[in-house]
Amino acid sequence: MKFLQTMLLALACAGLIQPVFSQPQALPSLGDASSRIISPQLEKRIGEAFLKQLRSQMTTSKDPLIKYYVERQLIDLAQYSNLREAILSVVVIDDENINAFAAPGGVVGINLGLLLYAEDVHEYSSVMAHEIAHLSQRHFARGIEEQRNQAIPNIAAMLAAVLIGIVGGGDAALAALSTVQAASFASQMRFSRARETEADRIGMNTLVRADLDPSAMSRMFERMQRAYRFTRRPPEFLLTHPLSETRIADARNQALDLPHEHYSDSLDYRLIRVRAETHFQKNPLQAIEIYRKRLRDQPNDTAANYGLAISLSKNDQHEEALDRVESLLNINPQSILYNGAFAELLIAADRTNLARDLLRHQLVINPDNLPLSMLYAEALNKLGLHEEAEAVLERQSKTHPIDVDVWFELAETAGLAGNITGVHLARAEYFYLRGSFHRAIQHLEYAQRLVRRTNPPLVAKLSQRIQDLRTAIRRAQS
């Protein structure tokens, strides 16, 4: 018994006692060994659970134009990658620290801080292409497979260390145990570095196919390394994506082997970067001076003009703010980023009727566009047209069913419209997407009581939804 206890303790200390994934007998092979352990379907379920946890613990950006750009840019970039599955969800975290991540099942996210650090669309895209590569190569599943393959030889070595201890070699046993742990950790790190290198290489090929600058990857690495060289704790991105001189040199050398072209920056990226800047600027007067100085140095800097307009609006200098964005809109009247900003500024200046008319016209040209629809609903609510706003948001809840901001605004708007049942239905979906199943069930039960006599089909539908959520809770607790 003492031997068994000692062995189990040693295995636990080394992290070799892992949960076992049950496998369906007829699970098809998808071309790699990892599919036998973590299927793409299971990865998707893991990604959905991860999203719920993320939403419940992190503050996400509510800027509809930033969210729109990040999602569209990522989807466009993914078309040039090896990714076969669709992107499940794109998350933008409201944090000025640099970070980007990819989770199983097609979840990709960034911190707003990435927009502050990446100076052009090529550097920004190099990070996103790297994250897409993690997904296309199924690095999560392959990591699980690697751990499983190492388990048997590690257990054998561990047993040898335990046996040394049984025959009296206490110090020798500790040394052997430490050696096994160190070897296991080093092997995991090698595999991690291999995954990072592979993601760099594949991501760079994605950049080339997308007509983006492949040398931007090494530039971005070098900038991050310089920025955090002397910090006690590097940002999360560098903890999960460790940089080394070798990795930077490899990225630089790979880019040298590729054709050299002249790459121009993206105006849309520069505008979105400015939106992130203005979001984190605490003093509008100081921001105004920063953008005025940029325009003195470069009078044709469109992004600086855009940032100045937003900052002027925050300081209640609405006339100049509107004039500046309107001048940009005259140059490109179809731009979603210009129209969205102009509508925002009109609402802030209490010219809500004009904002409503502008957005209504733009939604004829861009049907169901999410940021324009969200702004349109905001304008309608400000005008007291709550039922119209509710109808707009209900449509968005069908086209964007996993956007928590849509459900939150729909619940608020339904309340303003006097639709109490609608409030509970929207809040139920909002809490479900945040992983608060019990609160979701509570709101569904409230809605069920309200419509019990008037809408039997809805009552039946709600009963099934409640049952599904209770089943999900039991599974999570088992």
N, C-alpha and C positions, 0 to 999 in steps of 0.2 A: 504493500500500500504506500509506504514511504517513497519507494522508487517511482510509483505512478504519480504521486503528488509532485515530486521533484521534477519529473519529466513534463507534466502539464504546466507547472510554473515556468519552466524554461521556455516551453513553446509559446506561452502567452507573452512572456517578456520579449521574445523575438518577433512577436506579431505574426506568428505562423498559424494561429488558430483563427481561421477566417470563416464567415458564413458561407454555407454551401448553397448554390443556386440549383434548384430542381430543374430538370430539363424535360420537355416533351419528347416522347419517344420518336415522333416523326418530324422533328424540326429539320427543315431543309438546310443544306449547306449553301452559303452564299459566297463561297470562294476563299474564305479565310477561316482559320481555326477558331478565332474569337467568336464567330457566329454560333458555335455550338454551346457557348456559355451565355453570351449576351446577344440576343437577337436584335435586329433593328426595331422590332416592335417593342421589346423591353426597353431599349434605349429611349424610345419615344415616351414611354410611361415614366421613365426616370426623369426625362427632361421636363415633362409636365409637372411632376412633383417638385422638381428643383425650382421651377418658375413660381409655384405657389409659395414656397419657402422664401424665395428671393423677394417677392412682392410684400410679404408680411414683415420682413426685417429691414429692407432698404427703402430709401426715399427715391422714387423714380422721377424723371423729368416730366413735367406736364406741358412743356412747350410743344405745341402741335406741329410747328414747322421744323424744329430740330428732329423730332421723332420721325416725321415724314421723310426728311432728307436721309437720315441714317438708315432707315429701312429700305428706301429706294436704291440708295447707293450700294448697299449690301446685296440686294437681290440682283442688281445689274452686274456686280462683280462676280457673284456666284455663277452666272451664266458662262463665265470663262474658266471656271474651275472644274475639278473632277467630281464635284459633289453631285450625287445622284438623287438624294432625297431633298424635298423642299425645306426651306427654312421654316421652322415651327413658329418661332417668335424672336423679335428683336427687342432688347431691353436697353434703355438709356438711364443710367444711374445718375442722380443729381449729386455729384461729388467732383470736386476740382482736382483730386488726385488722379494720376494716370492709371488706367486699367482697361483691359479688354479680356474677354473670356469666351470660351465656347463650351457648352455643356451637351451631354448626350441627347440625341433626338432632334438636333437642329436648333438649339437655343444659342444665340449669339448676343453678347452685350458689350457695352462700353460705359465707362465713366465719361461725363462731360469733360473731364480733365484731359482726355485724349485729344479733343478738339483744340485745347489750348496749347498742347505740346507739339502736335503735328503741324508743321508750318505750311504745308501745301497738301493737295489732294493725293499726291503720290506717296508721301510719308504716311498719311492716314490710311490709304488703301493698302500699304504694305503690311500694316498691323492686321487689318481686316482679312487680307488674303491669307495671312498666317493662321488666323483663327478658323477660317473656312477649311484650310488644309487639315487641321486637327479633326474636323468633322468628316471630311471626305475620306481620310485614312482610318477612321474609326479608332482613334488612339485610346479612347476610354476602354473600349472592349479589348483592344490588344494589350492594354496594361493589365487588365484582369487575367487574360490568358498567360501573360508573362509571369505573374505572381503564382498562378496555379502550376506552371511548369517548374518553377523553382521550389515548390513546396516539398516534393519528395526528397531531392538531394539535400535540402536544408534540414529536413527532419532527420535524415540519416546522420548528418554531421552533428546535430543537436543531441541525438541519442548517444553518440560517441562521447560527447562532452559530459553528459549525465553519468555515463558508465565510469568515466575517469573519477568522477566525484564519489561514486559508490565504493570504489576500491581504496578510497582514502586520499586521493590527490585533490584536495580542496582548491588550493591556489591554481593548480594546473587546470582544474575544471573551469574555474572562472576565466582563465586566460583563453581556454578553448572556446568557451561560450561567447566571450567578447569577440573572438576572431570570426566565429560564425555570423554574429550579428553585423559586424563590420563588413564582411564579405557580402552579406545579403543586401545591406544598404548601398554598398558601392555598385552592386549589380543593378539595383533599382535606379540609381542615379545615372548609370551608363545608358540604361534603356530610356530614361527621361531625356537625357541629352540627345540620344538618337532620335527620339520623337520630335524634339525641338528643331534639330537639324533638318529632318525630313520635311517638317512643316515650312521651314524657311525656303528650302529648295522648291517645293511644290508651289508655295505661295508666290515665289518670284516668277515661276512660269505662268502663273495666273496673271500677274501684272503685265507680263510681256504680251499675252494674248489679248488683254484688255487695253493695250496701247497706253500703258502707264510706265513710269520710269522705274526699272528694276533696281537701280542704284539707290533709290529712296529707302530701301530696307536697311542698308548699312548706315545711311545717314541718320535714320531714326534711332538705330541701336546706339550709335555714337553719342547722339544728343542725350539720350536717357542715361547712358553711362556717365557722361560728364555732369549731368544735373544731380545725380544721386551718388556720386563717387564717395563723398565724405559724410553721408547721412548715416545715423545709427541704425535706422531700420528702413530699408528700401521700400518703395510702394509695392502693393500686392502684385502688380504685373511682373515686377522683377523677381519676386519670390516664387511665382508660379512659372515664369519664363526666364530662368537664370541666364544672364549674359556673361560671356567670356571673350577675351581677346581673340581666341581661336574662332569662335562663332562669328564675331564681327568681321574678321579677316576672310572667313569662308564666304560670307554674304558679299563682301566687296569683290573678291576674286571671281565669284560666279557672275556678278553683274558685268565685270570686265570682259567676260567671254561672250557677252550678248551684244547684238548690234546697238550702236549709239545713235540716238536721235535727239532732236530738240523737242522737249515736252513742255507744253504750256500748262499753267495752273488752271483750276476750275473756279470760275467766279462764284458759282453756287456754293462751293466749299468755303470760300472766303467769307461769304455772307453768313453761313451757318456758324463759322468760327467766331465771327463778330457777335452773333447772338449769344454764344456761350460766354464770351468776354463780358458783355453787358449784364448777363445774368449774375455773374459773380462780383461785379463792381458795386461796392457799397455806397459810394458817393457819386451821384449823378453829375454834380458840378465838376468833379475831378475827371470823370469820364468824358464830359463835354470838352474839356481842355485837351485831353489826350487825342481825341479824334480831330479837333480843330488843328492841332499841331501836325498830325499826319496829313491833313489836307493842305496845310501850308507847304509842307515838304513835297507832297505829291497831289496836286489839285485834281487829278483825274482818278484818284483812288476811290472807286465805287464802293468798296466794302467799308472804308472809313466814313463815307457819306451816309451809308446805311446805319452804321453804328452811332454816328452823331445824331441822326434822326431819332433813333430809339432812346438815346440818352436824353435828348431834349424833351421828348414826351414824358419820360420819367420825372423830369424837373418841371413839368407843367408848362413847358414852352411849346405849345401845340402848333401854333401857326407855322413857325419855322420848320418844325418836325414834319408836318404834313407837306409843306412845299418841297422839302428835300426828297421825300419818298415819291411824291407825285412826279417829280422830274425824272426819277429813275423809272417809274412806271410808264412814262411817255416813251422812253427808249425801248422798253420791252413790255408791252401791255399784257402779254400772255404769261409772264413769270408768276408762278405760284408764290415764290418767296416775296416778291414785291407786292402782289395783291394781298397776301396774308398780312404783311406788315402794315400796309396802308389801311386795311380794315381794322387792325388792332389800334392804330393811332387814331382813327376816326372814332372808335368806341371810347377810347380814353379821353378824347376831346369833346365828348357828349354830342357827336354828330352821328348818332346811331342810325338814323334813317338812311343816311348816305352809305354807311357801312353795310346795312341790310341790302340796299339796292345793288351795291357793288358785288357782294357775295352771291346774291341771287343770280346775277348775270354770269358770274364766273362758274357757278355750279351747273349752268346750262352747258357751258363749254367743257367743264370737267365734272361730269356727273359723279356724285357720291365721293368726291375727294374728301379725305378725312379731315385734314387741317381746316380747309375752307368750310366744311360742314360744322365742325366744332365752333368755329368763329361765328358762323351764321346762327347757330343755336344761341350763342352768347348774346348776339345782337337782338335776336327775337325776345329773349328773356328780359333784356334791359328795356325793351319797348313794351313789356307786359304781355307779349303774345306767347304765353307759356304752352298752350296746346300745340301751336305750330312748332315751337322749339322741341317739344316732346316727340312729335312725329318725325322730325329730322334725326333726333338721337335714337329713336327706335329703329329707324332704317340703318343707322350706323352700327347698332348693336347686332344686327343680322349680318352685315358685311365684315365687321371686325369683332367677332364674339369673344375674343380673349383680351381685348383692350380694357384694362380696369378703369381707365379714365372715362371711357364712354359710359360704362355702367354707373360710375359715380355721378357723373353729370346727369344721366338719365334719371337716377333716383331723386336728385335734387330738383330737377325740372318737373318730374311727375308730382312732387309735393307742391310745387308752386301752381301746378295746373289742377290741384285738388284730386288727383288720381291716387288714392291711398293704396289701392291694390297694386298699381304700377310701381309705387315706391317700394313696397315689400318685394316684388318680383325682381326689380333691378338691384336692390340691396342684397338679395339672396345670391345673385350671380356675382356681384362684387366680392362678397365674402367667400364664395366658393373659389374664385380665382386667387384669393389670398390664403387659401388653405384653411379658413375658419369654417369647417363643415357644420359645426353645431349652430353657429350663428346663422348660417345659410338656411339650415332646416327650420330654425325659429321663424325666420321671415317667410319661408314658404308656408308654414303652418298658419301664420297670421293671414296671409293672402288666401289660403284655403278656406278659412272661416268666413272671410269677407264675401266669397263668391259661392259658398256652399249651396245656396238656394237658387242662384240666378244663372250659374254657368257650370252644369255637371261635367261637360267634356274637359274644361279647365281643371276642375277638381280632380278628375281621374289622372290627368297629366301631372298635376302637382303631387299627387299621391305616389306615382311612379318615381318622380324625381326625388322625393323624400326617401323612398325605399332605396334608391340607388346610392344616395349619400350615406345612409346608415350602413349599407353594405360596405362602402368604402372605408367608413370608420372602423368597422369590425375587422376588416382586412389589415388596416394599419396597426391595430392593437394586438393582432394575433401573432 
